[in-house]
Amino acid sequence: MHFEGLAHPTRLTIVERLAGAAEVRVSELAELCKVSQPRMSWHLRILRRSQVIRTRREGREVFCRLDREAIAAHMRSFMRLMLVKGPEGDLSPDPCQTQLTGEPAQ
């Protein structure tokens, strides 16, 4: 589900904008992406469910920010999937990747 949130150019634009700011108003994101408010809400709902962003309301304004902690946790989980335990219990590169490239995965 986490990567689904990033599987659209508009959502990637949102994430890129949020990466450079502490918080951004939803109305600013809608303007940046040239989409309607309802469409922006739909994209933001997918990003929230994917644990990529968090939102907060202040009066009538809604602000978004990256959920950096959740993103980091998902990245660690993803990296664990890319590693295989060796015979000694240590983590080693995926042997399938080694067979495909002829070199150990980096």
N, C-alpha and C positions, 0 to 999 in steps of 0.2 A: 504494500500500500504506500510505503514511503516514497518509492521512486515514481509511482503513478502521479504524485503531486508535481513532479518535475517534467512530465511527459507532454508538455504543451508549450509552444513558443511564448504565449502570453504569460503563463505562470513562470517561465524562466526569466522573462523581463521583470516581473514583480520581484522575484528572488534577487536578481542582480541589483535592483534599486534598493531593496531592503538591506542588502549586504553593505551598502555604503552609508547607511543612516541608522540612528538608534530607533526611530519610529517614523512612519509616514502615514498621512491621512488617506483613507480609502478614496476620497474624492480626487486626491492628487494621483493616486495609482490609476484610477479610471481615466483620467485625462492623459496621463503618460501613455497608457496602452490603447487609447482611443476606443474604449468600449463603454457601453451603458452601465449605469449603476447596478441594475439587476445582473448583468453578465459578470461584472466585477465581483459581486457577492457570490456568484456561483463558483468562480475561480478561487476566491478566498476560502470558501467552504471546503473545497477539495484540498487546498494547502493546509488548512487547519486539521482536517481529518487525517492527512498524511503526516502530521506533526512537523511541518516545515515552518509554520508561522503561528503566532499568537495574536489575538486582537484584544483591545480594551476599548470601552466606551467612555467618553467624557462629554456629557450632555448629548447633543445630537451628532457629534463627531465620533467616528470610529477610527482608531489608530492600529496599525499593524507593525509587527516587528518579527524578525527571524527568531525561531525557537532553537537557538544555537545548542543548547544542552541536548535536546531531542535529536537534532541532526548529528551531533557528535556520537551519541549512543547508537544511532542507526548505522553510522559509518563504521564504528567498532564491530558491530554485528556483521556487517557486510564483509569486512576484512577477515573476520573469523571464518566466514564461509569460503573465502578464497584460499585458506590455508588448510593443510591436512596434517594430522598428527603422524609423526614418523614412528618407527618401531620403538624408539626410546622414550616416546611420549612428548618429544619436542615438536615444535611446529616447523614444518618444512613447506616449500612451495608445492602447489598442486601438481601431481605427476602428469595429469592430462595437459596442463599448460606446457610443461616441459616437452612432452611428446609433440605438441603442435608446433612449437617454435624451435625445438632442438636445444634450447637454453632454459635454465631454471627461471621461473617467474621472479621478477624483482619487486 
